[in-house]
Amino acid sequence: MTGPVIVGVDGSDAGLTALDWAVDEAVRHGCPLRIVHASLWERYEGVASERSEDRPSGEILAEGVVGTAAERARRRAPGLVLTTEVLAEDAQSALLREGQDARLLVVGSRGRGAIADVLLGSVGLVVAARAHGPVVVVRGDRHSLEAHHRRILLGVGDHDVDEPAVRFAFREAAVRDAELDVVTSWRRSGHEPVDPSLATTEPGAAFAHRASELLDKALEPVARAHPGVRLRRTVVEGPAPRVLTERAAAADLLVVGARRRNRLVGPELGRVAHRALHHASCPVALVPTHDPSPSPGDG
């Protein structure tokens, strides 16, 4: 996907951490950075007068947020092309609209202050659930934020064959010269019939075999296009949300697919994505796949 890396800032420490991550990501991909801050100060304070001393405090604060962010970004990457803008709308709407033409939309995991954490944290969740393109929620410890692990973690499920999330993860691993750790999990079922040709004395081997075949099918077409990426395939028993969250402790980025339906039915976050966004110890990338529009008879 072309376009800039876009990062939403709000003046919080978490927002500045997201900014630093976005700067590094823009440098890796050789693309511009766009810094945005959403503010509804005009709604509450009115339009500024011509005399600078009468400018609303909200306008001054908003300009200060993006100005400080831009200065920080320029210090971190002096040659980076960047733009800034204060958007006069609510944060959710602004970020979702901005993300439509972005290479990547980056947000922090928390907002300003203990009480605001609840509200602004929900903004990140809604953006992650509804964004048209890839979103990274920046969270985690210093080792992951500074890419010390040199490992990208990709979770593959039943519907992730040649999906955007797989391609996204390969591109990230390639540009970072990092290992791509691709994981699929399986759980034993007492109700699902087992193929007799896979019968074995080892409990669960049939389910593990099926998961391994899924993994190979998901990776094969994309792996051919990225022969230089160091690939590690892992099939493990257990619930996917727990498996991926635990393995994220040794990753610089966790990539998860997210299905989008072309109708508004509220936030769409599966169990894997929801747990990762709350508990992963590294940044989390949600990469959407858009289902076709439902036919008139679909429920």
N, C-alpha and C positions, 0 to 999 in steps of 0.2 A: 504494500500500500504506500502511495506517495503522500506528500503533505508534511507539515511540521509535527514535531512533538509538542503537545499542548499540556501545560501544567496549570492547575488551579491553585492559587495561593490565597491565604487569609490572614497572614501575619503571625500565625502560630508556629511553635517549634516543629510540629509535625508537618506543617506546610512547607517550611524551609527545608526539612529533610527530603520531602517529595521534590522540591525544586532542585536540590543538589543531584538527586537521582536522575531527574529529567535532563539536566544539563549533560551529565555523563552519557546518557542514552542518545541524545542528539549528536554529541561528538562522535560516538561509535558509528552511527549511521550516516554521518555527514549531512545532516538536514537542519533546517532552522528550528529555533525554539520560540514558542509563543507563550507568554506569561499572561494569565487572565485573572482578574479578581471581580467577583460579582458583588454588587452593592446596591441596595435600595434606598440610599440616603436621600435621593430626590423626593421619594414618596413621603418621607417623614419630615424633611427639613426645607423643602422647596428649592427652587432654582437659585443659583448663586447670583448675587448682584454684581454690578460692574466693578465695585470697589473691592479690592482683594481682601481688605480687613474684614469684610462682611461675608466672606465665603463660608458656607456651612461646614461645620466640623466634620461631618460625614464625608464630604467631598475631599477635604484635606487628608483625612485618614485613609481613604481609598487610594488616593494618589501616592501617599506615603508607602502603602503596602506594596504596590507594584514597583515604585521607584527603588525601594530597598531590595526587593527581589531581583530587579534588573542589575543593580550594582553588584549584588552577591554573585549572580550568574556570570557577569563579565569578569569578575576576579577569578572565578573558578575556570573559565574557558575564554581567555581574551579574544580569540578569533571567531567566536561563535556568533552567527547572525541571529539576532533575536528582536522580537517586537513585544510590546505590552499594550494592554487595554483594560480599562475599567468598564464592566458591562452593567448597565442599569436594569438588572433583573435578578430574580432569585437564583441561588447557586445551582440548584438542580437543573432548571431550564437552561441556564447559560452553558453549563458544562456539557449537557446532552446535545445542545445545538452546535457548540464548538467542535465536539468530537466527531461530527458527521464527516468532516473533510480532513481529519487528522490521521497521520501515520499511527499515532498513539496518544491516548489521553491519560494523564498521570494525576492522581489525587493522593492526598495524605490520608492516613487512617483515622486521624482525630482532628478536632477543631480547637478553638480558643477557650481555655478555662474549663474547670471541672464540670460546670453545668452545661456549657456549650458543647462539651464532648458528646453528650447524648444526641443533641440536635444535628451538629455538623458531622458526627459519625454516621448518622442516618443518611446524610447527603451522599457520602461515599458509597454506601450500600445501594442506594437507589440508582446512582450513576452506573455502578458496576452491573446492576441488574438490567438496565434498560439501554445502555449505550449501543449505538449502531456498530461501532468498531472496537478494536482492542482497548482495554482499560488496564492500567496497572495501579493497584492500591499499594502504596509504599509503606511497609512495616518491616520489623525485624531488627536483628542485632547488627553491630558494626561490621562483623565479618561478611555478612550477606550484603549489606548496603554498599560496602566497598569492593564487592565481587572477589573476595579472597578465596572462596571455595572453588571457583572456576568450574562450576557445575550448574547446568540447567536441569530442572526436574519437570517432567511432563507426565501427567496422568492420562491414561488412555482407557476409555470405557467402550461399551458396546456400539456406540454410534460414531466413534471417532476415527473412522477409516478415511484417510486422505482428507481430513477436515482442516479448516483454517488454523486451529490450535496446533496441529502437528506441524504445519508449514511454518507457523510463527516460531515455534520452539526450535526448529532446525535453523532458521535464520538467526535467532538470538545466539545459539551455540556457535554458529559459524563466525559471526561478527565479533564475538568475545573470545574465540579460540578456546571454548570451554567444552567439557564433556557433556553429552546429553544423556541423562539418566531417564529412561522411559519405563514407567511402571504401570502394570495392570494387576488388579487384585481379583481374587475369586473367593466365593464362599460356598461351602458344602450345602447341598440341599437334599433333604430326604424325600422330596416329592417329585423331583425332576427325573425322568427316565435317563438311563445312561446307555450310550451306544455300546452294544455287546463287544464290538471289535476293540474297545478301549478298556474292557474289563481287566482288572488287576487286583492283586492282593493288597496293594497299597491304597488305603482310603483316600478318596479325593483326587486320585491321579487323573481321572477322566476330566474333571473340571479344570485342573491345572493345564492339561493338554489343550483343551478348548480355549482357555485364556491365552496360551502361548500362540496358538494359531491366529487369534484375533490380533495380537500384538504384531506378528509378522505381516499380516494383511494391512494393518494401519500404517506401518512404517515403510514398506517396500517401495512404493512409488516416490516418496519424498526422499528417502535415503539415497536413491539413485541420482537424484539431482544435487545432493550434497555429499559427495564421496569423501570429502576431507573432514567431516564431522566425526569425532570419536563417539561411538554409540555404545551404550550399555543397556541391555534389555533385562528387565526384572519382572518375574511373575511370582506373586506372593499371596498367601491366603490371609484373608482378613477384610474388614470393612474399609472401603476405599477412603472415606473421609479421615479415618484414623491413620491408615497406612501412609497417605500422602503428607499429612500434617507432621507426622513423626520424621519422615525422610527429609522434609523441608529444612530441618535443622542443619543439614550439610549442603544446602543449595543456595545459590545467589538469586534464583528466581524460580517460582513455581508457576507452571502454565496449565491452565484448566480450560476446557471447552465449555461454552454456554450456549444453549439452544434458545433462539429467539423465534417467536411466532408473530406473524404479521397482523397482530391484533392486540390491543391493550387489555391485558387481564391482570394488571398489577405487576409488582416486581417479580422477576423470574430468576431465582437463584436455587440451584439444586443443593443437595446436602453436602456434596464435596466442596463446592464454591463457598457456601455459607460458613462451614467450619474453617476453611482455609483463611477467609477474610478476617475471622475472629481470632484464630489461634496460630497460624503459620508464623515461623520465626524468620521469614524472608519475604521480600515483595511478592505479590501475587498478581499474575496476569490472567485476566478473563478474556477469552477470544471467542466472539459469538459466531454461531452458524445460524443463518436465517432460513427457517422452514418456508416452503411455498405457501402462498395465500390459501386459506381453506376454501373448499368448494361450498356452494350454498347448502348442501345437505350435511356438512360436517357439524358436529356438536361441540 
